[in-house]
Amino acid sequence: MAYDEFLAERIERVLHDKNIPFYGKKMFGGICYMIDEKMCVGVLKKELMVRIDPADHQDACAKPGAKPMDFTGASMKGFVMVDPEHVDLDEDLERWIDKAYDFNPRAKSSRKK
């Protein structure tokens, strides 16, 4: 298992319940959920990945179980990883998804031309 499929199913259920159009895209060894052609949330191994407003990055990383996303030895501002035990409750998972979805309209697309 490259990523937590149960967490992925829970994310999909939240997005479906909110009537948010999305599709999954495998990347980084996990799965990312794309909304309006932009990464919004995803699962890497067992952790939730959330794309948020870079201005909220420091506050988000101060939340329990949250930390900066770091692939290269440098923090990726605007991307936060959340430990699985801090999204065990559906309301916690939904709160993080809402935060990412609220930022999505302002997020830059990496869509190739």
Phi and psi restraints in degrees (range 20) as a CNS / XPLOR table:
assign (resid 1 and name C) (resid 2 and name N)
       (resid 2 and name CA) (resid 2 and name C) 1.0 -80.0 20.0 2
assign (resid 2 and name N) (resid 2 and name CA)
       (resid 2 and name C) (resid 3 and name N) 1.0 -27.6 20.0 2
assign (resid 2 and name C) (resid 3 and name N)
       (resid 3 and name CA) (resid 3 and name C) 1.0 -149.3 20.0 2
assign (resid 3 and name N) (resid 3 and name CA)
       (resid 3 and name C) (resid 4 and name N) 1.0 162.2 20.0 2
assign (resid 3 and name C) (resid 4 and name N)
       (resid 4 and name CA) (resid 4 and name C) 1.0 -72.5 20.0 2
assign (resid 4 and name N) (resid 4 and name CA)
       (resid 4 and name C) (resid 5 and name N) 1.0 101.8 20.0 2
assign (resid 4 and name C) (resid 5 and name N)
       (resid 5 and name CA) (resid 5 and name C) 1.0 -68.1 20.0 2
assign (resid 5 and name N) (resid 5 and name CA)
       (resid 5 and name C) (resid 6 and name N) 1.0 -29.9 20.0 2
assign (resid 5 and name C) (resid 6 and name N)
       (resid 6 and name CA) (resid 6 and name C) 1.0 -66.5 20.0 2
assign (resid 6 and name N) (resid 6 and name CA)
       (resid 6 and name C) (resid 7 and name N) 1.0 -42.9 20.0 2
assign (resid 6 and name C) (resid 7 and name N)
       (resid 7 and name CA) (resid 7 and name C) 1.0 -62.7 20.0 2
assign (resid 7 and name N) (resid 7 and name CA)
       (resid 7 and name C) (resid 8 and name N) 1.0 -40.9 20.0 2
assign (resid 7 and name C) (resid 8 and name N)
       (resid 8 and name CA) (resid 8 and name C) 1.0 -59.4 20.0 2
assign (resid 8 and name N) (resid 8 and name CA)
       (resid 8 and name C) (resid 9 and name N) 1.0 -43.2 20.0 2
assign (resid 8 and name C) (resid 9 and name N)
       (resid 9 and name CA) (resid 9 and name C) 1.0 -63.9 20.0 2
assign (resid 9 and name N) (resid 9 and name CA)
       (resid 9 and name C) (resid 10 and name N) 1.0 -37.7 20.0 2
assign (resid 9 and name C) (resid 10 and name N)
       (resid 10 and name CA) (resid 10 and name C) 1.0 -65.7 20.0 2
assign (resid 10 and name N) (resid 10 and name CA)
       (resid 10 and name C) (resid 11 and name N) 1.0 -41.6 20.0 2
assign (resid 10 and name C) (resid 11 and name N)
       (resid 11 and name CA) (resid 11 and name C) 1.0 -61.1 20.0 2
assign (resid 11 and name N) (resid 11 and name CA)
       (resid 11 and name C) (resid 12 and name N) 1.0 -47.9 20.0 2
assign (resid 11 and name C) (resid 12 and name N)
       (resid 12 and name CA) (resid 12 and name C) 1.0 -58.3 20.0 2
assign (resid 12 and name N) (resid 12 and name CA)
       (resid 12 and name C) (resid 13 and name N) 1.0 -40.3 20.0 2
assign (resid 12 and name C) (resid 13 and name N)
       (resid 13 and name CA) (resid 13 and name C) 1.0 -63.4 20.0 2
assign (resid 13 and name N) (resid 13 and name CA)
       (resid 13 and name C) (resid 14 and name N) 1.0 -43.7 20.0 2
assign (resid 13 and name C) (resid 14 and name N)
       (resid 14 and name CA) (resid 14 and name C) 1.0 -61.9 20.0 2
assign (resid 14 and name N) (resid 14 and name CA)
       (resid 14 and name C) (resid 15 and name N) 1.0 -46.1 20.0 2
assign (resid 14 and name C) (resid 15 and name N)
       (resid 15 and name CA) (resid 15 and name C) 1.0 -63.3 20.0 2
assign (resid 15 and name N) (resid 15 and name CA)
       (resid 15 and name C) (resid 16 and name N) 1.0 -41.9 20.0 2
assign (resid 15 and name C) (resid 16 and name N)
       (resid 16 and name CA) (resid 16 and name C) 1.0 -61.5 20.0 2
assign (resid 16 and name N) (resid 16 and name CA)
       (resid 16 and name C) (resid 17 and name N) 1.0 -47.3 20.0 2
assign (resid 16 and name C) (resid 17 and name N)
       (resid 17 and name CA) (resid 17 and name C) 1.0 -61.4 20.0 2
assign (resid 17 and name N) (resid 17 and name CA)
       (resid 17 and name C) (resid 18 and name N) 1.0 -29.0 20.0 2
assign (resid 17 and name C) (resid 18 and name N)
       (resid 18 and name CA) (resid 18 and name C) 1.0 -91.1 20.0 2
assign (resid 18 and name N) (resid 18 and name CA)
       (resid 18 and name C) (resid 19 and name N) 1.0 4.1 20.0 2
assign (resid 18 and name C) (resid 19 and name N)
       (resid 19 and name CA) (resid 19 and name C) 1.0 55.9 20.0 2
assign (resid 19 and name N) (resid 19 and name CA)
       (resid 19 and name C) (resid 20 and name N) 1.0 40.6 20.0 2
assign (resid 19 and name C) (resid 20 and name N)
       (resid 20 and name CA) (resid 20 and name C) 1.0 -97.0 20.0 2
assign (resid 20 and name N) (resid 20 and name CA)
       (resid 20 and name C) (resid 21 and name N) 1.0 120.3 20.0 2
assign (resid 20 and name C) (resid 21 and name N)
       (resid 21 and name CA) (resid 21 and name C) 1.0 -71.1 20.0 2
assign (resid 21 and name N) (resid 21 and name CA)
       (resid 21 and name C) (resid 22 and name N) 1.0 131.2 20.0 2
assign (resid 21 and name C) (resid 22 and name N)
       (resid 22 and name CA) (resid 22 and name C) 1.0 -153.8 20.0 2
assign (resid 22 and name N) (resid 22 and name CA)
       (resid 22 and name C) (resid 23 and name N) 1.0 167.6 20.0 2
assign (resid 22 and name C) (resid 23 and name N)
       (resid 23 and name CA) (resid 23 and name C) 1.0 -146.4 20.0 2
assign (resid 23 and name N) (resid 23 and name CA)
       (resid 23 and name C) (resid 24 and name N) 1.0 151.9 20.0 2
assign (resid 23 and name C) (resid 24 and name N)
       (resid 24 and name CA) (resid 24 and name C) 1.0 -89.2 20.0 2
assign (resid 24 and name N) (resid 24 and name CA)
       (resid 24 and name C) (resid 25 and name N) 1.0 143.3 20.0 2
assign (resid 24 and name C) (resid 25 and name N)
       (resid 25 and name CA) (resid 25 and name C) 1.0 -137.5 20.0 2
assign (resid 25 and name N) (resid 25 and name CA)
       (resid 25 and name C) (resid 26 and name N) 1.0 122.0 20.0 2
assign (resid 25 and name C) (resid 26 and name N)
       (resid 26 and name CA) (resid 26 and name C) 1.0 -75.3 20.0 2
assign (resid 26 and name N) (resid 26 and name CA)
       (resid 26 and name C) (resid 27 and name N) 1.0 126.3 20.0 2
assign (resid 26 and name C) (resid 27 and name N)
       (resid 27 and name CA) (resid 27 and name C) 1.0 -160.9 20.0 2
assign (resid 27 and name N) (resid 27 and name CA)
       (resid 27 and name C) (resid 28 and name N) 1.0 157.3 20.0 2
assign (resid 27 and name C) (resid 28 and name N)
       (resid 28 and name CA) (resid 28 and name C) 1.0 59.4 20.0 2
assign (resid 28 and name N) (resid 28 and name CA)
       (resid 28 and name C) (resid 29 and name N) 1.0 22.1 20.0 2
assign (resid 28 and name C) (resid 29 and name N)
       (resid 29 and name CA) (resid 29 and name C) 1.0 78.1 20.0 2
assign (resid 29 and name N) (resid 29 and name CA)
       (resid 29 and name C) (resid 30 and name N) 1.0 10.1 20.0 2
assign (resid 29 and name C) (resid 30 and name N)
       (resid 30 and name CA) (resid 30 and name C) 1.0 -135.9 20.0 2
assign (resid 30 and name N) (resid 30 and name CA)
       (resid 30 and name C) (resid 31 and name N) 1.0 -150.2 20.0 2
assign (resid 30 and name C) (resid 31 and name N)
       (resid 31 and name CA) (resid 31 and name C) 1.0 -134.7 20.0 2
assign (resid 31 and name N) (resid 31 and name CA)
       (resid 31 and name C) (resid 32 and name N) 1.0 136.4 20.0 2
assign (resid 31 and name C) (resid 32 and name N)
       (resid 32 and name CA) (resid 32 and name C) 1.0 -115.4 20.0 2
assign (resid 32 and name N) (resid 32 and name CA)
       (resid 32 and name C) (resid 33 and name N) 1.0 145.2 20.0 2
assign (resid 32 and name C) (resid 33 and name N)
       (resid 33 and name CA) (resid 33 and name C) 1.0 -103.7 20.0 2
assign (resid 33 and name N) (resid 33 and name CA)
       (resid 33 and name C) (resid 34 and name N) 1.0 120.5 20.0 2
assign (resid 33 and name C) (resid 34 and name N)
       (resid 34 and name CA) (resid 34 and name C) 1.0 -95.8 20.0 2
assign (resid 34 and name N) (resid 34 and name CA)
       (resid 34 and name C) (resid 35 and name N) 1.0 132.7 20.0 2
assign (resid 34 and name C) (resid 35 and name N)
       (resid 35 and name CA) (resid 35 and name C) 1.0 -129.7 20.0 2
assign (resid 35 and name N) (resid 35 and name CA)
       (resid 35 and name C) (resid 36 and name N) 1.0 124.1 20.0 2
assign (resid 35 and name C) (resid 36 and name N)
       (resid 36 and name CA) (resid 36 and name C) 1.0 54.8 20.0 2
assign (resid 36 and name N) (resid 36 and name CA)
       (resid 36 and name C) (resid 37 and name N) 1.0 41.6 20.0 2
assign (resid 36 and name C) (resid 37 and name N)
       (resid 37 and name CA) (resid 37 and name C) 1.0 64.4 20.0 2
assign (resid 37 and name N) (resid 37 and name CA)
       (resid 37 and name C) (resid 38 and name N) 1.0 22.8 20.0 2
assign (resid 37 and name C) (resid 38 and name N)
       (resid 38 and name CA) (resid 38 and name C) 1.0 -129.1 20.0 2
assign (resid 38 and name N) (resid 38 and name CA)
       (resid 38 and name C) (resid 39 and name N) 1.0 141.4 20.0 2
assign (resid 38 and name C) (resid 39 and name N)
       (resid 39 and name CA) (resid 39 and name C) 1.0 -62.0 20.0 2
assign (resid 39 and name N) (resid 39 and name CA)
       (resid 39 and name C) (resid 40 and name N) 1.0 133.3 20.0 2
assign (resid 39 and name C) (resid 40 and name N)
       (resid 40 and name CA) (resid 40 and name C) 1.0 -119.5 20.0 2
assign (resid 40 and name N) (resid 40 and name CA)
       (resid 40 and name C) (resid 41 and name N) 1.0 -60.6 20.0 2
assign (resid 40 and name C) (resid 41 and name N)
       (resid 41 and name CA) (resid 41 and name C) 1.0 -139.3 20.0 2
assign (resid 41 and name N) (resid 41 and name CA)
       (resid 41 and name C) (resid 42 and name N) 1.0 166.2 20.0 2
assign (resid 41 and name C) (resid 42 and name N)
       (resid 42 and name CA) (resid 42 and name C) 1.0 -170.1 20.0 2
assign (resid 42 and name N) (resid 42 and name CA)
       (resid 42 and name C) (resid 43 and name N) 1.0 -176.8 20.0 2
assign (resid 42 and name C) (resid 43 and name N)
       (resid 43 and name CA) (resid 43 and name C) 1.0 -130.0 20.0 2
assign (resid 43 and name N) (resid 43 and name CA)
       (resid 43 and name C) (resid 44 and name N) 1.0 125.7 20.0 2
assign (resid 43 and name C) (resid 44 and name N)
       (resid 44 and name CA) (resid 44 and name C) 1.0 -122.0 20.0 2
assign (resid 44 and name N) (resid 44 and name CA)
       (resid 44 and name C) (resid 45 and name N) 1.0 116.6 20.0 2
assign (resid 44 and name C) (resid 45 and name N)
       (resid 45 and name CA) (resid 45 and name C) 1.0 56.4 20.0 2
assign (resid 45 and name N) (resid 45 and name CA)
       (resid 45 and name C) (resid 46 and name N) 1.0 -111.8 20.0 2
assign (resid 45 and name C) (resid 46 and name N)
       (resid 46 and name CA) (resid 46 and name C) 1.0 -108.9 20.0 2
assign (resid 46 and name N) (resid 46 and name CA)
       (resid 46 and name C) (resid 47 and name N) 1.0 2.7 20.0 2
assign (resid 46 and name C) (resid 47 and name N)
       (resid 47 and name CA) (resid 47 and name C) 1.0 -103.0 20.0 2
assign (resid 47 and name N) (resid 47 and name CA)
       (resid 47 and name C) (resid 48 and name N) 1.0 150.3 20.0 2
assign (resid 47 and name C) (resid 48 and name N)
       (resid 48 and name CA) (resid 48 and name C) 1.0 -83.3 20.0 2
assign (resid 48 and name N) (resid 48 and name CA)
       (resid 48 and name C) (resid 49 and name N) 1.0 131.4 20.0 2
assign (resid 48 and name C) (resid 49 and name N)
       (resid 49 and name CA) (resid 49 and name C) 1.0 -106.2 20.0 2
assign (resid 49 and name N) (resid 49 and name CA)
       (resid 49 and name C) (resid 50 and name N) 1.0 131.4 20.0 2
assign (resid 49 and name C) (resid 50 and name N)
       (resid 50 and name CA) (resid 50 and name C) 1.0 -129.3 20.0 2
assign (resid 50 and name N) (resid 50 and name CA)
       (resid 50 and name C) (resid 51 and name N) 1.0 129.8 20.0 2
assign (resid 50 and name C) (resid 51 and name N)
       (resid 51 and name CA) (resid 51 and name C) 1.0 -96.8 20.0 2
assign (resid 51 and name N) (resid 51 and name CA)
       (resid 51 and name C) (resid 52 and name N) 1.0 120.3 20.0 2
assign (resid 51 and name C) (resid 52 and name N)
       (resid 52 and name CA) (resid 52 and name C) 1.0 -126.5 20.0 2
assign (resid 52 and name N) (resid 52 and name CA)
       (resid 52 and name C) (resid 53 and name N) 1.0 174.9 20.0 2
assign (resid 52 and name C) (resid 53 and name N)
       (resid 53 and name CA) (resid 53 and name C) 1.0 -63.3 20.0 2
assign (resid 53 and name N) (resid 53 and name CA)
       (resid 53 and name C) (resid 54 and name N) 1.0 125.0 20.0 2
assign (resid 53 and name C) (resid 54 and name N)
       (resid 54 and name CA) (resid 54 and name C) 1.0 -55.3 20.0 2
assign (resid 54 and name N) (resid 54 and name CA)
       (resid 54 and name C) (resid 55 and name N) 1.0 -27.3 20.0 2
assign (resid 54 and name C) (resid 55 and name N)
       (resid 55 and name CA) (resid 55 and name C) 1.0 -67.4 20.0 2
assign (resid 55 and name N) (resid 55 and name CA)
       (resid 55 and name C) (resid 56 and name N) 1.0 -23.1 20.0 2
assign (resid 55 and name C) (resid 56 and name N)
       (resid 56 and name CA) (resid 56 and name C) 1.0 -96.7 20.0 2
assign (resid 56 and name N) (resid 56 and name CA)
       (resid 56 and name C) (resid 57 and name N) 1.0 1.8 20.0 2
assign (resid 56 and name C) (resid 57 and name N)
       (resid 57 and name CA) (resid 57 and name C) 1.0 -55.8 20.0 2
assign (resid 57 and name N) (resid 57 and name CA)
       (resid 57 and name C) (resid 58 and name N) 1.0 -50.8 20.0 2
assign (resid 57 and name C) (resid 58 and name N)
       (resid 58 and name CA) (resid 58 and name C) 1.0 -63.3 20.0 2
assign (resid 58 and name N) (resid 58 and name CA)
       (resid 58 and name C) (resid 59 and name N) 1.0 -43.8 20.0 2
assign (resid 58 and name C) (resid 59 and name N)
       (resid 59 and name CA) (resid 59 and name C) 1.0 -64.3 20.0 2
assign (resid 59 and name N) (resid 59 and name CA)
       (resid 59 and name C) (resid 60 and name N) 1.0 -40.9 20.0 2
assign (resid 59 and name C) (resid 60 and name N)
       (resid 60 and name CA) (resid 60 and name C) 1.0 -64.3 20.0 2
assign (resid 60 and name N) (resid 60 and name CA)
       (resid 60 and name C) (resid 61 and name N) 1.0 -41.4 20.0 2
assign (resid 60 and name C) (resid 61 and name N)
       (resid 61 and name CA) (resid 61 and name C) 1.0 -68.9 20.0 2
assign (resid 61 and name N) (resid 61 and name CA)
       (resid 61 and name C) (resid 62 and name N) 1.0 -17.0 20.0 2
assign (resid 61 and name C) (resid 62 and name N)
       (resid 62 and name CA) (resid 62 and name C) 1.0 -82.4 20.0 2
assign (resid 62 and name N) (resid 62 and name CA)
       (resid 62 and name C) (resid 63 and name N) 1.0 -10.8 20.0 2
assign (resid 62 and name C) (resid 63 and name N)
       (resid 63 and name CA) (resid 63 and name C) 1.0 -71.0 20.0 2
assign (resid 63 and name N) (resid 63 and name CA)
       (resid 63 and name C) (resid 64 and name N) 1.0 149.8 20.0 2
assign (resid 63 and name C) (resid 64 and name N)
       (resid 64 and name CA) (resid 64 and name C) 1.0 -56.4 20.0 2
assign (resid 64 and name N) (resid 64 and name CA)
       (resid 64 and name C) (resid 65 and name N) 1.0 130.5 20.0 2
assign (resid 64 and name C) (resid 65 and name N)
       (resid 65 and name CA) (resid 65 and name C) 1.0 82.0 20.0 2
assign (resid 65 and name N) (resid 65 and name CA)
       (resid 65 and name C) (resid 66 and name N) 1.0 -3.6 20.0 2
assign (resid 65 and name C) (resid 66 and name N)
       (resid 66 and name CA) (resid 66 and name C) 1.0 -98.6 20.0 2
assign (resid 66 and name N) (resid 66 and name CA)
       (resid 66 and name C) (resid 67 and name N) 1.0 147.9 20.0 2
assign (resid 66 and name C) (resid 67 and name N)
       (resid 67 and name CA) (resid 67 and name C) 1.0 -154.3 20.0 2
assign (resid 67 and name N) (resid 67 and name CA)
       (resid 67 and name C) (resid 68 and name N) 1.0 160.9 20.0 2
assign (resid 67 and name C) (resid 68 and name N)
       (resid 68 and name CA) (resid 68 and name C) 1.0 -65.6 20.0 2
assign (resid 68 and name N) (resid 68 and name CA)
       (resid 68 and name C) (resid 69 and name N) 1.0 146.9 20.0 2
assign (resid 68 and name C) (resid 69 and name N)
       (resid 69 and name CA) (resid 69 and name C) 1.0 -75.6 20.0 2
assign (resid 69 and name N) (resid 69 and name CA)
       (resid 69 and name C) (resid 70 and name N) 1.0 132.7 20.0 2
assign (resid 69 and name C) (resid 70 and name N)
       (resid 70 and name CA) (resid 70 and name C) 1.0 -143.8 20.0 2
assign (resid 70 and name N) (resid 70 and name CA)
       (resid 70 and name C) (resid 71 and name N) 1.0 103.9 20.0 2
assign (resid 70 and name C) (resid 71 and name N)
       (resid 71 and name CA) (resid 71 and name C) 1.0 -100.8 20.0 2
assign (resid 71 and name N) (resid 71 and name CA)
       (resid 71 and name C) (resid 72 and name N) 1.0 -27.4 20.0 2
assign (resid 71 and name C) (resid 72 and name N)
       (resid 72 and name CA) (resid 72 and name C) 1.0 -116.4 20.0 2
assign (resid 72 and name N) (resid 72 and name CA)
       (resid 72 and name C) (resid 73 and name N) 1.0 6.7 20.0 2
assign (resid 72 and name C) (resid 73 and name N)
       (resid 73 and name CA) (resid 73 and name C) 1.0 95.0 20.0 2
assign (resid 73 and name N) (resid 73 and name CA)
       (resid 73 and name C) (resid 74 and name N) 1.0 -4.2 20.0 2
assign (resid 73 and name C) (resid 74 and name N)
       (resid 74 and name CA) (resid 74 and name C) 1.0 -124.8 20.0 2
assign (resid 74 and name N) (resid 74 and name CA)
       (resid 74 and name C) (resid 75 and name N) 1.0 136.7 20.0 2
assign (resid 74 and name C) (resid 75 and name N)
       (resid 75 and name CA) (resid 75 and name C) 1.0 -64.1 20.0 2
assign (resid 75 and name N) (resid 75 and name CA)
       (resid 75 and name C) (resid 76 and name N) 1.0 139.0 20.0 2
assign (resid 75 and name C) (resid 76 and name N)
       (resid 76 and name CA) (resid 76 and name C) 1.0 -96.9 20.0 2
assign (resid 76 and name N) (resid 76 and name CA)
       (resid 76 and name C) (resid 77 and name N) 1.0 99.2 20.0 2
assign (resid 76 and name C) (resid 77 and name N)
       (resid 77 and name CA) (resid 77 and name C) 1.0 -61.0 20.0 2
assign (resid 77 and name N) (resid 77 and name CA)
       (resid 77 and name C) (resid 78 and name N) 1.0 130.8 20.0 2
assign (resid 77 and name C) (resid 78 and name N)
       (resid 78 and name CA) (resid 78 and name C) 1.0 97.6 20.0 2
assign (resid 78 and name N) (resid 78 and name CA)
       (resid 78 and name C) (resid 79 and name N) 1.0 -4.3 20.0 2
assign (resid 78 and name C) (resid 79 and name N)
       (resid 79 and name CA) (resid 79 and name C) 1.0 -123.8 20.0 2
assign (resid 79 and name N) (resid 79 and name CA)
       (resid 79 and name C) (resid 80 and name N) 1.0 127.4 20.0 2
assign (resid 79 and name C) (resid 80 and name N)
       (resid 80 and name CA) (resid 80 and name C) 1.0 -126.2 20.0 2
assign (resid 80 and name N) (resid 80 and name CA)
       (resid 80 and name C) (resid 81 and name N) 1.0 140.5 20.0 2
assign (resid 80 and name C) (resid 81 and name N)
       (resid 81 and name CA) (resid 81 and name C) 1.0 -105.2 20.0 2
assign (resid 81 and name N) (resid 81 and name CA)
       (resid 81 and name C) (resid 82 and name N) 1.0 139.1 20.0 2
assign (resid 81 and name C) (resid 82 and name N)
       (resid 82 and name CA) (resid 82 and name C) 1.0 -124.0 20.0 2
assign (resid 82 and name N) (resid 82 and name CA)
       (resid 82 and name C) (resid 83 and name N) 1.0 127.1 20.0 2
assign (resid 82 and name C) (resid 83 and name N)
       (resid 83 and name CA) (resid 83 and name C) 1.0 -60.6 20.0 2
assign (resid 83 and name N) (resid 83 and name CA)
       (resid 83 and name C) (resid 84 and name N) 1.0 146.8 20.0 2
assign (resid 83 and name C) (resid 84 and name N)
       (resid 84 and name CA) (resid 84 and name C) 1.0 -59.4 20.0 2
assign (resid 84 and name N) (resid 84 and name CA)
       (resid 84 and name C) (resid 85 and name N) 1.0 -34.9 20.0 2
assign (resid 84 and name C) (resid 85 and name N)
       (resid 85 and name CA) (resid 85 and name C) 1.0 -69.3 20.0 2
assign (resid 85 and name N) (resid 85 and name CA)
       (resid 85 and name C) (resid 86 and name N) 1.0 -13.5 20.0 2
assign (resid 85 and name C) (resid 86 and name N)
       (resid 86 and name CA) (resid 86 and name C) 1.0 -97.5 20.0 2
assign (resid 86 and name N) (resid 86 and name CA)
       (resid 86 and name C) (resid 87 and name N) 1.0 6.3 20.0 2
assign (resid 86 and name C) (resid 87 and name N)
       (resid 87 and name CA) (resid 87 and name C) 1.0 -131.0 20.0 2
assign (resid 87 and name N) (resid 87 and name CA)
       (resid 87 and name C) (resid 88 and name N) 1.0 22.7 20.0 2
assign (resid 87 and name C) (resid 88 and name N)
       (resid 88 and name CA) (resid 88 and name C) 1.0 -61.8 20.0 2
assign (resid 88 and name N) (resid 88 and name CA)
       (resid 88 and name C) (resid 89 and name N) 1.0 -39.7 20.0 2
assign (resid 88 and name C) (resid 89 and name N)
       (resid 89 and name CA) (resid 89 and name C) 1.0 -83.8 20.0 2
assign (resid 89 and name N) (resid 89 and name CA)
       (resid 89 and name C) (resid 90 and name N) 1.0 137.6 20.0 2
assign (resid 89 and name C) (resid 90 and name N)
       (resid 90 and name CA) (resid 90 and name C) 1.0 -57.2 20.0 2
assign (resid 90 and name N) (resid 90 and name CA)
       (resid 90 and name C) (resid 91 and name N) 1.0 -37.5 20.0 2
assign (resid 90 and name C) (resid 91 and name N)
       (resid 91 and name CA) (resid 91 and name C) 1.0 -65.3 20.0 2
assign (resid 91 and name N) (resid 91 and name CA)
       (resid 91 and name C) (resid 92 and name N) 1.0 -34.0 20.0 2
assign (resid 91 and name C) (resid 92 and name N)
       (resid 92 and name CA) (resid 92 and name C) 1.0 -69.6 20.0 2
assign (resid 92 and name N) (resid 92 and name CA)
       (resid 92 and name C) (resid 93 and name N) 1.0 -43.8 20.0 2
assign (resid 92 and name C) (resid 93 and name N)
       (resid 93 and name CA) (resid 93 and name C) 1.0 -61.3 20.0 2
assign (resid 93 and name N) (resid 93 and name CA)
       (resid 93 and name C) (resid 94 and name N) 1.0 -46.0 20.0 2
assign (resid 93 and name C) (resid 94 and name N)
       (resid 94 and name CA) (resid 94 and name C) 1.0 -63.0 20.0 2
assign (resid 94 and name N) (resid 94 and name CA)
       (resid 94 and name C) (resid 95 and name N) 1.0 -36.1 20.0 2
assign (resid 94 and name C) (resid 95 and name N)
       (resid 95 and name CA) (resid 95 and name C) 1.0 -61.9 20.0 2
assign (resid 95 and name N) (resid 95 and name CA)
       (resid 95 and name C) (resid 96 and name N) 1.0 -43.6 20.0 2
assign (resid 95 and name C) (resid 96 and name N)
       (resid 96 and name CA) (resid 96 and name C) 1.0 -68.0 20.0 2
assign (resid 96 and name N) (resid 96 and name CA)
       (resid 96 and name C) (resid 97 and name N) 1.0 -41.5 20.0 2
assign (resid 96 and name C) (resid 97 and name N)
       (resid 97 and name CA) (resid 97 and name C) 1.0 -62.4 20.0 2
assign (resid 97 and name N) (resid 97 and name CA)
       (resid 97 and name C) (resid 98 and name N) 1.0 -42.7 20.0 2
assign (resid 97 and name C) (resid 98 and name N)
       (resid 98 and name CA) (resid 98 and name C) 1.0 -60.3 20.0 2
assign (resid 98 and name N) (resid 98 and name CA)
       (resid 98 and name C) (resid 99 and name N) 1.0 -40.0 20.0 2
assign (resid 98 and name C) (resid 99 and name N)
       (resid 99 and name CA) (resid 99 and name C) 1.0 -62.0 20.0 2
assign (resid 99 and name N) (resid 99 and name CA)
       (resid 99 and name C) (resid 100 and name N) 1.0 -43.7 20.0 2
assign (resid 99 and name C) (resid 100 and name N)
       (resid 100 and name CA) (resid 100 and name C) 1.0 -67.9 20.0 2
assign (resid 100 and name N) (resid 100 and name CA)
       (resid 100 and name C) (resid 101 and name N) 1.0 -43.0 20.0 2
assign (resid 100 and name C) (resid 101 and name N)
       (resid 101 and name CA) (resid 101 and name C) 1.0 -66.3 20.0 2
assign (resid 101 and name N) (resid 101 and name CA)
       (resid 101 and name C) (resid 102 and name N) 1.0 -35.7 20.0 2
assign (resid 101 and name C) (resid 102 and name N)
       (resid 102 and name CA) (resid 102 and name C) 1.0 -63.2 20.0 2
assign (resid 102 and name N) (resid 102 and name CA)
       (resid 102 and name C) (resid 103 and name N) 1.0 -34.5 20.0 2
assign (resid 102 and name C) (resid 103 and name N)
       (resid 103 and name CA) (resid 103 and name C) 1.0 -80.5 20.0 2
assign (resid 103 and name N) (resid 103 and name CA)
       (resid 103 and name C) (resid 104 and name N) 1.0 -25.8 20.0 2
assign (resid 103 and name C) (resid 104 and name N)
       (resid 104 and name CA) (resid 104 and name C) 1.0 -49.5 20.0 2
assign (resid 104 and name N) (resid 104 and name CA)
       (resid 104 and name C) (resid 105 and name N) 1.0 -42.8 20.0 2
assign (resid 104 and name C) (resid 105 and name N)
       (resid 105 and name CA) (resid 105 and name C) 1.0 -61.6 20.0 2
assign (resid 105 and name N) (resid 105 and name CA)
       (resid 105 and name C) (resid 106 and name N) 1.0 -25.7 20.0 2
assign (resid 105 and name C) (resid 106 and name N)
       (resid 106 and name CA) (resid 106 and name C) 1.0 -95.4 20.0 2
assign (resid 106 and name N) (resid 106 and name CA)
       (resid 106 and name C) (resid 107 and name N) 1.0 -9.7 20.0 2
assign (resid 106 and name C) (resid 107 and name N)
       (resid 107 and name CA) (resid 107 and name C) 1.0 -70.3 20.0 2
assign (resid 107 and name N) (resid 107 and name CA)
       (resid 107 and name C) (resid 108 and name N) 1.0 146.4 20.0 2
assign (resid 107 and name C) (resid 108 and name N)
       (resid 108 and name CA) (resid 108 and name C) 1.0 -81.1 20.0 2
assign (resid 108 and name N) (resid 108 and name CA)
       (resid 108 and name C) (resid 109 and name N) 1.0 139.2 20.0 2
assign (resid 108 and name C) (resid 109 and name N)
       (resid 109 and name CA) (resid 109 and name C) 1.0 -83.6 20.0 2
assign (resid 109 and name N) (resid 109 and name CA)
       (resid 109 and name C) (resid 110 and name N) 1.0 141.0 20.0 2
assign (resid 109 and name C) (resid 110 and name N)
       (resid 110 and name CA) (resid 110 and name C) 1.0 -99.3 20.0 2
assign (resid 110 and name N) (resid 110 and name CA)
       (resid 110 and name C) (resid 111 and name N) 1.0 19.4 20.0 2
assign (resid 110 and name C) (resid 111 and name N)
       (resid 111 and name CA) (resid 111 and name C) 1.0 -58.4 20.0 2
assign (resid 111 and name N) (resid 111 and name CA)
       (resid 111 and name C) (resid 112 and name N) 1.0 128.4 20.0 2
assign (resid 111 and name C) (resid 112 and name N)
       (resid 112 and name CA) (resid 112 and name C) 1.0 -79.9 20.0 2
assign (resid 112 and name N) (resid 112 and name CA)
       (resid 112 and name C) (resid 113 and name N) 1.0 140.7 20.0 2
